[in-house]
Amino acid sequence: MGLRIAGHIERLNGKELTYQEFVERYLRKNQPVVLTGLMDDWRACKDWVTRDGRPNLPFFATHFGKSRVQVADCGTREFTDQKRVEMSVSEFAEHWLMGCKPEESDISTSDRPPLLYLKDWHFVKDYPDYVAYTTPVFFHDDWLNLYLDCYRMHTDPEMYQETDDIGCSDYRFVYMGAKGSWTPLHADVFRSYSWSANVCGKKQWLFLSPLQRHLVFDRNMKNSVYDIFSDVSEMTFPGFKETVWTECIQEENEIIFVPSGWYHQVQNLWDLLSRDYNDAKEYIEDIRDICDDFEGLCQRNLAANTGMNFYDFLIFITRFAFAYLGQLYYLLRGDDDTIQHSSLTVQQLALNLASIKKIAMKMKDAEGFEKHRDILDTVETLSNPKFSELSIKVGNTYRMMLEPQPRSCCTAKARVDVLGDFDFLQNWSLVCTPGDLVSFIDDAVENLNRIGSKNSIHLGELV
């Protein structure tokens, strides 16, 4: 069955694009785009590529060879993914070089070594002092990595494993593969947006609009197409013949923005968790009557399968709500110059806070929350050095993205110290449910509005 290809992905110089333009033209509209001109000074583009434009595999073997990585066998399916094996980077490089030998080009396909694709290498975690790239300003607003730099995703120690790829330490990955390596049809982790920079070679992308997502699933919306280039069964996937794809060839030193199925990534996370929770509950429904803690088992399975459960997610958005409120408090109590200089930052923080409140309101009606369970202790959270680190990162991120130029009188540390004066947070000693978070935000915004009134700023219009 041939694919129908249509549409066009815009390609433009990222240096000529402002953050606000990127948000309005691509992020809000959920449109992919290819950005050029942003990788010229990257260390990776110098060290990782040979003079003739090939991957510098000996460099990887010499400098990073001991790292253990996950490698997919592109020719072997295992459930809904490709079979994976673990090996060192040096072993992977040696395998790649062996597979590229000219004298083996006439060997039959069945006798050739498997085509391997190195995936999900946590390179930044493994080599924090090797600055391979600089994150473009368009992608600094990265909730998952900001959070995981400071906290573990799971609060239950029985769920957390240091080597767990689902609940991992970050989502900054390196991928390496020879010509012909590929990935089965999928959506990105947590259905969030992502960006991918091509250091060497070319990469073919085929995009399907979120509006057509249902067409690649079976009648029960349980299983999706594995390989869109294979013979897709019309009986199993009756809607696949109606799909219309957009193709893009990503060249060397180009960055592609891969949009999510929905605009805001927090909404994506909750929608995904809700669906996966229902699936997890349905799968074990037959043991409900004999299970002492059926709901707890559902949440443990949800965390294992998806990367977080309802409690992890509530803690995740609550900590960001605290951080955003702290930054808003600092900005709103400043002088007129501070407010004018940071008006875009105030607006963005308020919009993010509104998004958190919107999701918390949706969560209020969901099954799966034990009402008596303590989620977050406010005083303990605010006094924890990890929260200070998260708040610093949040402040630096939005100042870098949205403020015209840094102000000497404004330091990241100062933006955190003011939390000690944020007395009205103490009114909410515990956040136990999504309803608590909604009330907490409303109470905090009411206090912030009193502070911002002298500058005619009213957050209630945004939150």
C-alpha positions as CSV (number, residue, x, y, z in Angstrom):
1,M,0.0,0.0,0.0
2,G,1.6,3.3,-1.1
3,L,1.7,6.3,1.2
4,R,0.0,9.5,0.2
5,I,2.4,12.3,0.6
6,A,1.2,16.0,0.8
7,G,2.0,19.2,2.5
8,H,5.2,21.2,3.1
9,I,7.4,21.8,6.1
10,E,8.8,25.3,6.3
11,R,12.6,25.7,6.5
12,L,14.1,29.0,7.8
13,N,17.1,30.5,9.4
14,G,16.6,30.2,13.2
15,K,18.8,33.3,13.8
16,E,16.1,35.4,12.1
17,L,13.3,34.1,14.3
18,T,12.4,35.5,17.7
19,Y,11.0,33.4,20.5
20,Q,7.6,35.1,20.3
21,E,7.4,34.5,16.5
22,F,8.3,30.8,17.0
23,V,5.5,30.4,19.6
24,E,2.9,32.1,17.4
25,R,3.8,30.5,14.1
26,Y,4.8,27.0,15.2
27,L,4.3,26.1,18.8
28,R,0.7,27.4,19.2
29,K,-0.3,26.1,15.8
30,N,1.4,22.8,16.5
31,Q,3.3,22.9,13.2
32,P,6.7,21.3,12.5
33,V,9.5,23.5,11.2
34,V,13.1,23.0,10.1
35,L,15.6,25.5,11.6
36,T,19.0,26.3,10.1
37,G,21.9,28.4,11.3
38,L,21.8,27.3,15.0
39,M,24.5,24.7,15.1
40,D,27.5,26.5,13.7
41,D,29.4,26.7,17.0
42,W,28.4,23.3,18.4
43,R,31.3,21.1,19.6
44,A,29.5,18.0,18.4
45,C,29.5,19.3,14.8
46,K,33.3,19.5,15.0
47,D,34.3,16.4,17.0
48,W,31.7,14.0,15.8
49,V,32.1,14.4,12.1
50,T,35.1,13.5,9.9
51,R,36.5,15.9,7.3
52,D,34.6,14.0,4.5
53,G,31.3,14.3,6.4
54,R,31.1,10.9,7.9
55,P,30.4,9.9,11.6
56,N,33.7,10.0,13.5
57,L,33.2,6.5,15.0
58,P,36.9,6.2,16.2
59,F,36.4,9.4,18.2
60,F,33.3,8.0,19.9
61,A,35.1,4.7,20.6
62,T,38.1,6.5,22.1
63,H,36.4,9.2,24.2
64,F,33.0,7.6,25.1
65,G,33.6,3.9,24.4
66,K,32.9,2.6,27.9
67,S,29.4,4.0,28.1
68,R,26.7,1.3,28.2
69,V,23.9,2.0,25.7
70,Q,20.7,0.5,24.4
71,V,20.9,-0.6,20.8
72,A,17.9,-1.6,18.6
73,D,18.1,-4.4,16.1
74,C,16.1,-2.8,13.2
75,G,15.3,-6.2,11.7
76,T,13.8,-7.8,14.7
77,R,10.4,-6.9,16.2
78,E,9.7,-7.4,19.9
79,F,6.1,-6.7,20.8
80,T,5.5,-3.1,19.7
81,D,9.1,-2.1,19.4
82,Q,12.4,-3.4,18.0
83,K,14.4,-5.9,20.0
84,R,17.0,-4.1,22.1
85,V,20.4,-5.2,23.4
86,E,22.9,-3.5,25.6
87,M,26.5,-3.0,24.6
88,S,29.3,-0.5,25.0
89,V,29.7,2.5,22.6
90,S,33.0,1.0,21.4
91,E,31.3,-2.3,20.6
92,F,28.6,-0.5,18.7
93,A,31.2,1.5,16.7
94,E,33.1,-1.6,15.9
95,H,29.9,-3.3,14.7
96,W,29.0,-0.3,12.5
97,L,32.5,-0.3,10.9
98,M,32.4,-4.0,10.3
99,G,29.0,-3.7,8.5
100,C,30.4,-1.0,6.2
101,K,33.2,-3.0,4.8
102,P,33.1,-2.8,0.9
103,E,34.0,-6.5,0.5
104,E,30.8,-7.5,2.3
105,S,28.5,-5.6,-0.1
106,D,27.8,-8.7,-2.2
107,I,26.9,-10.8,0.8
108,S,23.2,-11.9,0.9
109,T,20.9,-9.9,3.2
110,S,20.3,-12.9,5.4
111,D,24.0,-13.4,6.1
112,R,24.8,-9.8,6.8
113,P,25.2,-8.6,10.4
114,P,22.1,-7.0,11.9
115,L,21.4,-3.3,11.3
116,L,21.8,-1.7,14.7
117,Y,20.5,1.7,15.8
118,L,21.8,3.3,19.0
119,K,18.9,4.9,20.8
120,D,18.1,7.0,23.9
121,W,21.8,7.4,25.0
122,H,21.8,9.7,28.0
123,F,24.8,11.5,26.8
124,V,24.5,14.7,28.8
125,K,24.1,12.6,32.0
126,D,27.1,10.5,31.2
127,Y,29.4,13.4,30.2
128,P,28.1,16.6,31.9
129,D,31.4,18.4,31.3
130,Y,31.4,17.7,27.6
131,V,29.2,20.5,26.2
132,A,28.2,18.9,22.9
133,Y,25.5,21.5,22.0
134,T,23.7,24.6,23.1
135,T,19.9,24.4,23.5
136,P,18.2,26.9,21.2
137,V,16.2,29.5,23.0
138,F,13.0,28.1,21.4
139,F,13.3,24.9,23.4
140,H,14.4,26.2,26.8
141,D,10.9,25.9,28.2
142,D,11.4,22.2,28.9
143,W,9.4,21.1,31.9
144,L,10.5,17.5,32.0
145,N,14.2,18.1,31.9
146,L,14.1,21.1,34.2
147,Y,12.2,18.9,36.7
148,L,14.4,15.8,36.3
149,D,17.5,17.8,36.8
150,C,16.3,18.4,40.4
151,Y,14.0,15.5,41.3
152,R,13.3,11.9,40.7
153,M,10.0,11.3,38.9
154,H,8.7,8.6,41.3
155,T,8.1,9.2,45.0
156,D,7.6,5.5,45.7
157,P,11.1,4.0,46.2
158,E,9.8,0.6,45.2
159,M,9.1,2.0,41.7
160,Y,12.4,3.9,41.2
161,Q,15.4,2.3,39.6
162,E,18.5,4.1,38.6
163,T,18.7,2.4,35.2
164,D,15.0,2.7,34.5
165,D,14.6,4.2,31.0
166,I,11.0,5.2,31.5
167,G,11.4,7.0,34.7
168,C,14.9,8.2,33.6
169,S,17.1,11.0,34.8
170,D,16.5,13.2,31.6
171,Y,15.2,13.2,28.1
172,R,18.3,14.5,26.4
173,F,19.2,11.7,24.0
174,V,21.8,10.9,21.3
175,Y,20.9,8.6,18.4
176,M,23.3,7.0,16.0
177,G,22.6,4.7,13.1
178,A,23.9,3.7,9.7
179,K,21.9,4.1,6.5
180,G,18.7,2.1,6.6
181,S,18.3,2.3,10.4
182,W,14.8,3.3,11.5
183,T,12.2,3.6,14.3
184,P,8.7,2.1,14.3
185,L,5.7,4.4,14.2
186,H,5.4,6.2,17.5
187,A,4.5,9.4,19.3
188,D,7.1,11.1,21.5
189,V,7.4,10.5,25.2
190,F,4.4,11.7,27.2
191,R,3.1,13.1,23.8
192,S,5.2,16.2,24.4
193,Y,6.9,18.2,21.7
194,S,10.6,17.6,20.9
195,W,13.4,18.8,18.8
196,S,16.1,16.9,17.0
197,A,19.4,18.2,15.6
198,N,21.1,16.3,12.8
199,V,24.9,16.5,13.3
200,C,25.8,14.2,10.4
201,G,24.0,12.6,7.4
202,K,20.4,12.9,6.3
203,K,17.2,11.8,8.0
204,Q,13.7,11.2,6.5
205,W,10.8,12.2,8.6
206,L,7.2,11.3,7.8
207,F,4.6,13.3,9.9
208,L,1.0,12.5,10.5
209,S,-1.4,15.2,11.8
210,P,-2.8,14.6,15.2
211,L,-6.2,14.9,13.6
212,Q,-5.5,11.6,11.8
213,R,-4.1,9.7,14.8
214,H,-7.1,7.4,15.0
215,L,-6.4,6.2,11.4
216,V,-3.2,4.3,12.4
217,F,-5.0,2.3,15.2
218,D,-7.1,-0.9,15.0
219,R,-10.8,-0.8,15.5
220,N,-10.4,-1.1,19.3
221,M,-7.8,1.8,19.4
222,K,-5.4,-0.5,21.2
223,N,-2.7,-1.3,18.7
224,S,-1.1,0.9,16.1
225,V,0.7,0.3,12.9
226,Y,4.3,-0.9,13.4
227,D,5.9,-0.1,10.0
228,I,4.1,2.2,7.6
229,F,6.2,1.0,4.7
230,S,5.2,-2.6,5.1
231,D,2.0,-4.3,3.9
232,V,-0.4,-2.8,6.4
233,S,-3.5,-5.1,6.9
234,E,-6.6,-3.2,5.7
235,M,-8.7,-5.6,7.8
236,T,-6.7,-4.8,11.0
237,F,-6.2,-1.1,10.3
238,P,-9.1,-0.1,8.1
239,G,-8.5,3.6,8.4
240,F,-4.8,3.5,7.3
241,K,-5.6,3.9,3.6
242,E,-7.0,7.3,4.4
243,T,-3.9,8.7,6.0
244,V,-2.0,11.7,4.4
245,W,1.6,12.1,5.4
246,T,4.0,15.1,5.2
247,E,7.6,14.2,4.3
248,C,10.7,16.1,5.2
249,I,14.4,15.4,4.5
250,Q,16.5,16.8,7.4
251,E,20.0,17.7,6.2
252,E,23.2,18.0,8.2
253,N,23.3,20.9,10.7
254,E,19.5,21.3,10.7
255,I,17.1,21.2,13.7
256,I,13.6,20.0,13.3
257,F,10.8,20.9,15.7
258,V,8.5,17.9,16.2
259,P,5.2,19.1,17.5
260,S,3.1,17.3,20.0
261,G,-0.4,16.1,19.5
262,W,-1.7,19.0,21.6
263,Y,-0.5,22.5,22.3
264,H,0.6,22.3,25.9
265,Q,2.7,19.5,27.1
266,V,1.2,19.3,30.6
267,Q,-2.2,18.7,29.0
268,N,-0.6,16.0,26.9
269,L,0.8,14.3,30.0
270,W,-2.6,14.3,31.8
271,D,-4.5,13.1,28.8
272,L,-1.9,10.3,28.3
273,L,-2.0,9.3,32.0
274,S,-5.8,9.2,32.0
275,R,-5.9,6.9,29.0
276,D,-3.1,4.7,30.3
277,Y,-4.8,4.5,33.7
278,N,-8.0,3.3,32.2
279,D,-6.1,0.7,30.2
280,A,-4.2,-0.5,33.3
281,K,-7.3,-0.7,35.4
282,E,-9.2,-2.6,32.7
283,Y,-6.4,-5.1,32.3
284,I,-6.5,-6.2,35.9
285,E,-10.2,-5.7,36.6
286,D,-10.8,-9.4,37.1
287,I,-8.7,-9.4,40.3
288,R,-10.3,-6.4,41.9
289,D,-12.3,-8.4,44.4
290,I,-9.3,-10.4,45.6
291,C,-6.8,-7.5,45.7
292,D,-6.2,-5.7,49.0
293,D,-5.0,-2.5,47.3
294,F,-6.5,-2.5,43.8
295,E,-6.1,1.2,43.3
296,G,-2.5,1.1,44.5
297,L,-1.7,-1.7,42.1
298,C,-3.3,0.4,39.2
299,Q,-1.0,3.3,40.1
300,R,2.1,1.1,40.3
301,N,1.3,-0.4,36.9
302,L,0.7,3.0,35.5
303,A,4.1,4.3,36.7
304,A,5.8,1.2,35.3
305,N,4.2,1.5,31.9
306,T,4.0,5.3,31.4
307,G,6.8,6.7,33.5
308,M,4.7,8.4,36.2
309,N,1.4,7.8,38.0
310,F,-1.3,10.3,39.2
311,Y,0.6,11.1,42.4
312,D,3.9,11.7,40.6
313,F,2.1,14.0,38.1
314,L,0.3,16.0,40.8
315,I,3.6,16.5,42.6
316,F,5.2,17.5,39.3
317,I,2.7,20.2,38.5
318,T,2.5,21.4,42.1
319,R,6.2,22.0,42.3
320,F,6.1,24.0,39.1
321,A,3.1,26.0,40.5
322,F,5.2,26.9,43.5
323,A,8.2,27.9,41.4
324,Y,6.0,30.0,39.1
325,L,4.4,31.7,42.0
326,G,7.8,32.5,43.5
327,Q,9.0,34.1,40.3
328,L,5.8,36.1,40.0
329,Y,6.1,37.3,43.5
330,Y,9.6,38.6,42.9
331,L,8.7,40.4,39.7
332,L,5.4,41.9,40.9
333,R,6.9,43.4,44.0
334,G,9.6,45.2,41.9
335,D,9.6,48.7,40.7
336,D,8.1,50.0,37.5
337,D,11.3,49.4,35.6
338,T,11.4,45.8,36.7
339,I,7.8,45.2,35.7
340,Q,8.2,46.8,32.3
341,H,11.4,44.9,31.6
342,S,9.8,41.6,32.6
343,S,6.3,42.0,31.3
344,L,6.5,39.1,28.9
345,T,8.0,36.9,31.6
346,V,5.1,37.8,33.9
347,Q,2.6,37.0,31.2
348,Q,4.2,33.6,30.3
349,L,4.5,32.5,34.0
350,A,0.8,33.5,34.5
351,L,-0.3,31.5,31.4
352,N,1.7,28.5,32.6
353,L,0.0,28.8,36.0
354,A,-3.4,29.0,34.3
355,S,-2.6,25.8,32.4
356,I,-1.7,24.0,35.7
357,K,-4.9,25.1,37.3
358,K,-6.9,24.0,34.2
359,I,-5.4,20.5,34.4
360,A,-5.8,20.3,38.2
361,M,-9.5,21.1,37.7
362,K,-9.8,18.2,35.2
363,M,-8.0,15.9,37.6
364,K,-10.5,16.7,40.4
365,D,-13.1,14.5,38.8
366,A,-10.8,11.6,37.9
367,E,-10.8,8.2,39.6
368,G,-7.7,7.0,41.2
369,F,-6.9,9.6,43.9
370,E,-6.9,8.5,47.6
371,K,-8.2,11.6,49.3
372,H,-6.4,11.0,52.6
373,R,-2.9,10.7,51.1
374,D,-0.4,13.5,51.8
375,I,1.2,14.6,48.6
376,L,3.3,17.7,49.3
377,D,4.3,19.5,52.5
378,T,4.5,23.1,51.5
379,V,7.1,24.2,54.1
380,E,9.3,21.2,53.5
381,T,9.1,21.8,49.7
382,L,10.1,25.5,49.9
383,S,13.0,24.8,52.3
384,N,14.4,22.0,50.2
385,P,17.6,22.8,48.2
386,K,16.2,20.8,45.3
387,F,13.3,23.2,45.1
388,S,15.7,26.2,45.2
389,E,17.6,24.6,42.3
390,L,14.4,24.2,40.3
391,S,13.3,27.7,41.0
392,I,16.7,29.1,39.9
393,K,16.4,27.1,36.7
394,V,12.9,28.3,36.0
395,G,13.9,32.0,36.6
396,N,16.9,31.7,34.4
397,T,15.0,29.9,31.7
398,Y,12.3,32.5,31.3
399,R,14.6,35.5,31.7
400,M,16.8,34.1,28.9
401,M,13.9,33.5,26.6
402,L,11.8,36.6,27.2
403,E,13.7,39.4,28.7
404,P,15.5,41.8,26.3
405,Q,18.8,41.8,28.2
406,P,19.9,40.7,31.7
407,R,19.8,43.2,34.5
408,S,22.8,43.4,36.8
409,C,20.6,44.0,39.8
410,C,18.7,40.8,39.2
411,T,20.3,37.6,40.1
412,A,18.9,34.1,40.1
413,K,19.7,33.7,43.7
414,A,17.6,36.8,44.6
415,R,14.6,35.3,42.9
416,V,14.8,32.3,45.2
417,D,15.5,34.1,48.5
418,V,12.2,36.0,48.3
419,L,10.4,32.7,48.8
420,G,11.2,33.1,52.5
421,D,8.9,36.1,52.6
422,F,6.1,34.3,50.7
423,D,4.1,33.9,53.9
424,F,0.7,33.2,52.4
425,L,2.0,29.8,51.1
426,Q,2.0,28.7,54.7
427,N,-1.8,28.8,54.7
428,W,-1.6,25.6,52.7
429,S,0.6,23.2,54.7
430,L,-0.3,20.2,52.6
431,V,-1.5,19.6,49.0
432,C,-3.2,16.3,49.0
433,T,-5.6,16.4,46.0
434,P,-6.0,18.3,42.7
435,G,-8.7,20.3,44.5
436,D,-6.2,21.5,47.0
437,L,-3.9,22.7,44.2
438,V,-6.7,24.6,42.6
439,S,-7.6,26.4,45.8
440,F,-4.0,27.0,46.6
441,I,-3.4,28.7,43.2
442,D,-6.6,30.8,43.6
443,D,-5.5,31.9,47.1
444,A,-1.9,32.7,45.9
445,V,-3.1,34.7,42.9
446,E,-5.4,36.7,45.1
447,N,-2.4,37.7,47.2
448,L,-0.3,38.4,44.1
449,N,-3.0,40.6,42.7
450,R,-2.8,42.8,45.8
451,I,0.9,43.1,45.2
452,G,0.6,43.8,41.5
453,S,-2.3,46.3,41.8
454,K,0.2,49.2,42.2
455,N,1.4,48.5,38.7
456,S,-2.1,47.9,37.3
457,I,-1.4,44.2,36.8
458,H,-4.2,41.7,37.5
459,L,-3.2,38.1,37.2
460,G,-6.9,37.0,37.6
461,E,-7.3,37.9,33.9
462,L,-4.7,35.3,33.0
463,V,-5.1,32.6,35.7
